[in-house]
Every structure is written in C-alpha cells, then in structure tokens.
Amino acid sequence: MHPPLTLHRHPMCAEIIELFQKCHNDHPYGKFFGECTDLKIKLDRCFRQEKAVKRKANFEESKKLKERLQAYRKETATETENIM
C-alpha cells in the first residue's frame, strides 16, 4: 500500500507517479494482473528514499532545536543563580 499519489506532496517521485497513473489508465484490467508492477516497485523505492531524506532533515532540525533549548536552560539557570 502506498500513500496518496499527490504530486505536490511527493516532488521527488512526481515522474514515477505520473507514469504509474498513466499505466493504470492505459491498462484498466492489466493493472490487476501485474502490468504495472515494475512501476509500483520503483514507486515504493522512491517513497522509501524520500522518507529517508525527510527523516534525516527532521533529525538535523531536532538536533538544532535541542541545542538551542539546552543553551536557553543553561542561560536561565545561571541567571537564577546570580539573582539568589
């Protein structure tokens, strides 16, 4: 099962999505008997690669956020110690 095949949500896989949809339109009965299986496999691989890229970007962003949060906590801790 794949996610919804919207081109704006999957720019990396747009070309394969279009080919896959064209295959389904060109072969309305053949799609049930493996006519578009090769494209489906390519599409699944593309989605996996796209997810890996997004996961890596999200991880980097969370690392930056965590560092900023730790710096903020350290700064506020030293300020409260100076006040007391």
PyMOL CGO cylinders between C-alpha atoms (Angstrom):
from pymol import cmd
from pymol.cgo import CYLINDER

trace = [
    CYLINDER, 0.00, 0.00, 0.00, 1.31, 3.41, -0.86, 0.3, 1, 1, 1, 1, 1, 1,
    CYLINDER, 1.31, 3.41, -0.86, 0.39, 6.89, 0.34, 0.3, 1, 1, 1, 1, 1, 1,
    CYLINDER, 0.39, 6.89, 0.34, -1.96, 9.07, -1.72, 0.3, 1, 1, 1, 1, 1, 1,
    CYLINDER, -1.96, 9.07, -1.72, -0.37, 9.82, -5.07, 0.3, 1, 1, 1, 1, 1, 1,
    CYLINDER, -0.37, 9.82, -5.07, -0.47, 13.60, -4.98, 0.3, 1, 1, 1, 1, 1, 1,
    CYLINDER, -0.47, 13.60, -4.98, 2.31, 15.25, -6.92, 0.3, 1, 1, 1, 1, 1, 1,
    CYLINDER, 2.31, 15.25, -6.92, 2.69, 18.28, -4.66, 0.3, 1, 1, 1, 1, 1, 1,
    CYLINDER, 2.69, 18.28, -4.66, 3.36, 16.08, -1.61, 0.3, 1, 1, 1, 1, 1, 1,
    CYLINDER, 3.36, 16.08, -1.61, 5.95, 13.91, -3.36, 0.3, 1, 1, 1, 1, 1, 1,
    CYLINDER, 5.95, 13.91, -3.36, 8.07, 16.12, -5.63, 0.3, 1, 1, 1, 1, 1, 1,
    CYLINDER, 8.07, 16.12, -5.63, 10.95, 13.63, -5.73, 0.3, 1, 1, 1, 1, 1, 1,
    CYLINDER, 10.95, 13.63, -5.73, 8.70, 10.90, -7.12, 0.3, 1, 1, 1, 1, 1, 1,
    CYLINDER, 8.70, 10.90, -7.12, 6.49, 13.00, -9.40, 0.3, 1, 1, 1, 1, 1, 1,
    CYLINDER, 6.49, 13.00, -9.40, 7.74, 11.47, -12.64, 0.3, 1, 1, 1, 1, 1, 1,
    CYLINDER, 7.74, 11.47, -12.64, 7.22, 7.90, -11.44, 0.3, 1, 1, 1, 1, 1, 1,
    CYLINDER, 7.22, 7.90, -11.44, 3.78, 8.77, -10.05, 0.3, 1, 1, 1, 1, 1, 1,
    CYLINDER, 3.78, 8.77, -10.05, 2.71, 10.14, -13.43, 0.3, 1, 1, 1, 1, 1, 1,
    CYLINDER, 2.71, 10.14, -13.43, 3.99, 7.03, -15.23, 0.3, 1, 1, 1, 1, 1, 1,
    CYLINDER, 3.99, 7.03, -15.23, 2.24, 4.77, -12.70, 0.3, 1, 1, 1, 1, 1, 1,
    CYLINDER, 2.24, 4.77, -12.70, -1.07, 6.60, -13.08, 0.3, 1, 1, 1, 1, 1, 1,
    CYLINDER, -1.07, 6.60, -13.08, -0.72, 6.53, -16.88, 0.3, 1, 1, 1, 1, 1, 1,
    CYLINDER, -0.72, 6.53, -16.88, -0.09, 2.78, -16.74, 0.3, 1, 1, 1, 1, 1, 1,
    CYLINDER, -0.09, 2.78, -16.74, -3.24, 2.30, -14.66, 0.3, 1, 1, 1, 1, 1, 1,
    CYLINDER, -3.24, 2.30, -14.66, -5.26, 4.39, -17.12, 0.3, 1, 1, 1, 1, 1, 1,
    CYLINDER, -5.26, 4.39, -17.12, -3.83, 2.63, -20.17, 0.3, 1, 1, 1, 1, 1, 1,
    CYLINDER, -3.83, 2.63, -20.17, -4.33, -0.86, -18.75, 0.3, 1, 1, 1, 1, 1, 1,
    CYLINDER, -4.33, -0.86, -18.75, -7.59, -0.87, -16.76, 0.3, 1, 1, 1, 1, 1, 1,
    CYLINDER, -7.59, -0.87, -16.76, -7.65, -4.67, -16.47, 0.3, 1, 1, 1, 1, 1, 1,
    CYLINDER, -7.65, -4.67, -16.47, -3.96, -5.40, -16.88, 0.3, 1, 1, 1, 1, 1, 1,
    CYLINDER, -3.96, -5.40, -16.88, -3.18, -3.49, -13.69, 0.3, 1, 1, 1, 1, 1, 1,
    CYLINDER, -3.18, -3.49, -13.69, -4.82, -6.35, -11.77, 0.3, 1, 1, 1, 1, 1, 1,
    CYLINDER, -4.82, -6.35, -11.77, -2.56, -8.92, -13.44, 0.3, 1, 1, 1, 1, 1, 1,
    CYLINDER, -2.56, -8.92, -13.44, 0.83, -7.28, -12.92, 0.3, 1, 1, 1, 1, 1, 1,
    CYLINDER, 0.83, -7.28, -12.92, 1.02, -4.94, -15.89, 0.3, 1, 1, 1, 1, 1, 1,
    CYLINDER, 1.02, -4.94, -15.89, 2.23, -2.03, -13.72, 0.3, 1, 1, 1, 1, 1, 1,
    CYLINDER, 2.23, -2.03, -13.72, 4.19, -3.98, -11.12, 0.3, 1, 1, 1, 1, 1, 1,
    CYLINDER, 4.19, -3.98, -11.12, 7.60, -2.70, -12.22, 0.3, 1, 1, 1, 1, 1, 1,
    CYLINDER, 7.60, -2.70, -12.22, 6.46, 0.89, -11.82, 0.3, 1, 1, 1, 1, 1, 1,
    CYLINDER, 6.46, 0.89, -11.82, 4.94, 0.04, -8.43, 0.3, 1, 1, 1, 1, 1, 1,
    CYLINDER, 4.94, 0.04, -8.43, 8.29, -1.32, -7.25, 0.3, 1, 1, 1, 1, 1, 1,
    CYLINDER, 8.29, -1.32, -7.25, 10.09, 1.82, -8.48, 0.3, 1, 1, 1, 1, 1, 1,
    CYLINDER, 10.09, 1.82, -8.48, 7.48, 3.97, -6.78, 0.3, 1, 1, 1, 1, 1, 1,
    CYLINDER, 7.48, 3.97, -6.78, 7.88, 2.14, -3.46, 0.3, 1, 1, 1, 1, 1, 1,
    CYLINDER, 7.88, 2.14, -3.46, 11.67, 2.57, -3.64, 0.3, 1, 1, 1, 1, 1, 1,
    CYLINDER, 11.67, 2.57, -3.64, 11.29, 6.25, -4.42, 0.3, 1, 1, 1, 1, 1, 1,
    CYLINDER, 11.29, 6.25, -4.42, 8.93, 6.71, -1.46, 0.3, 1, 1, 1, 1, 1, 1,
    CYLINDER, 8.93, 6.71, -1.46, 11.46, 4.99, 0.82, 0.3, 1, 1, 1, 1, 1, 1,
    CYLINDER, 11.46, 4.99, 0.82, 14.25, 7.27, -0.40, 0.3, 1, 1, 1, 1, 1, 1,
    CYLINDER, 14.25, 7.27, -0.40, 12.06, 10.32, 0.01, 0.3, 1, 1, 1, 1, 1, 1,
    CYLINDER, 12.06, 10.32, 0.01, 11.16, 9.28, 3.54, 0.3, 1, 1, 1, 1, 1, 1,
    CYLINDER, 11.16, 9.28, 3.54, 14.82, 8.76, 4.42, 0.3, 1, 1, 1, 1, 1, 1,
    CYLINDER, 14.82, 8.76, 4.42, 15.67, 12.26, 3.19, 0.3, 1, 1, 1, 1, 1, 1,
    CYLINDER, 15.67, 12.26, 3.19, 12.81, 13.77, 5.20, 0.3, 1, 1, 1, 1, 1, 1,
    CYLINDER, 12.81, 13.77, 5.20, 13.77, 11.76, 8.28, 0.3, 1, 1, 1, 1, 1, 1,
    CYLINDER, 13.77, 11.76, 8.28, 17.36, 12.98, 8.09, 0.3, 1, 1, 1, 1, 1, 1,
    CYLINDER, 17.36, 12.98, 8.09, 16.26, 16.61, 7.68, 0.3, 1, 1, 1, 1, 1, 1,
    CYLINDER, 16.26, 16.61, 7.68, 13.87, 16.30, 10.63, 0.3, 1, 1, 1, 1, 1, 1,
    CYLINDER, 13.87, 16.30, 10.63, 16.60, 14.76, 12.76, 0.3, 1, 1, 1, 1, 1, 1,
    CYLINDER, 16.60, 14.76, 12.76, 19.01, 17.60, 11.96, 0.3, 1, 1, 1, 1, 1, 1,
    CYLINDER, 19.01, 17.60, 11.96, 16.31, 20.16, 12.76, 0.3, 1, 1, 1, 1, 1, 1,
    CYLINDER, 16.31, 20.16, 12.76, 15.53, 18.47, 16.08, 0.3, 1, 1, 1, 1, 1, 1,
    CYLINDER, 15.53, 18.47, 16.08, 19.23, 18.43, 16.96, 0.3, 1, 1, 1, 1, 1, 1,
    CYLINDER, 19.23, 18.43, 16.96, 19.45, 22.19, 16.39, 0.3, 1, 1, 1, 1, 1, 1,
    CYLINDER, 19.45, 22.19, 16.39, 16.32, 22.77, 18.44, 0.3, 1, 1, 1, 1, 1, 1,
    CYLINDER, 16.32, 22.77, 18.44, 17.63, 20.61, 21.27, 0.3, 1, 1, 1, 1, 1, 1,
    CYLINDER, 17.63, 20.61, 21.27, 20.93, 22.53, 21.31, 0.3, 1, 1, 1, 1, 1, 1,
    CYLINDER, 20.93, 22.53, 21.31, 19.09, 25.87, 21.43, 0.3, 1, 1, 1, 1, 1, 1,
    CYLINDER, 19.09, 25.87, 21.43, 16.88, 24.58, 24.25, 0.3, 1, 1, 1, 1, 1, 1,
    CYLINDER, 16.88, 24.58, 24.25, 19.87, 23.38, 26.27, 0.3, 1, 1, 1, 1, 1, 1,
    CYLINDER, 19.87, 23.38, 26.27, 21.63, 26.72, 25.78, 0.3, 1, 1, 1, 1, 1, 1,
    CYLINDER, 21.63, 26.72, 25.78, 18.49, 28.55, 26.90, 0.3, 1, 1, 1, 1, 1, 1,
    CYLINDER, 18.49, 28.55, 26.90, 18.13, 26.35, 30.00, 0.3, 1, 1, 1, 1, 1, 1,
    CYLINDER, 18.13, 26.35, 30.00, 21.79, 26.87, 30.88, 0.3, 1, 1, 1, 1, 1, 1,
    CYLINDER, 21.79, 26.87, 30.88, 21.43, 30.63, 30.42, 0.3, 1, 1, 1, 1, 1, 1,
    CYLINDER, 21.43, 30.63, 30.42, 18.32, 30.84, 32.59, 0.3, 1, 1, 1, 1, 1, 1,
    CYLINDER, 18.32, 30.84, 32.59, 19.90, 28.61, 35.26, 0.3, 1, 1, 1, 1, 1, 1,
    CYLINDER, 19.90, 28.61, 35.26, 22.93, 30.89, 35.55, 0.3, 1, 1, 1, 1, 1, 1,
    CYLINDER, 22.93, 30.89, 35.55, 20.66, 33.97, 35.69, 0.3, 1, 1, 1, 1, 1, 1,
    CYLINDER, 20.66, 33.97, 35.69, 18.61, 32.50, 38.54, 0.3, 1, 1, 1, 1, 1, 1,
    CYLINDER, 18.61, 32.50, 38.54, 21.80, 31.56, 40.42, 0.3, 1, 1, 1, 1, 1, 1,
    CYLINDER, 21.80, 31.56, 40.42, 23.08, 35.13, 40.05, 0.3, 1, 1, 1, 1, 1, 1,
    CYLINDER, 23.08, 35.13, 40.05, 19.82, 36.56, 41.40, 0.3, 1, 1, 1, 1, 1, 1,
    CYLINDER, 19.82, 36.56, 41.40, 19.88, 34.42, 44.52, 0.3, 1, 1, 1, 1, 1, 1,
]
cmd.load_cgo(trace, "trace")
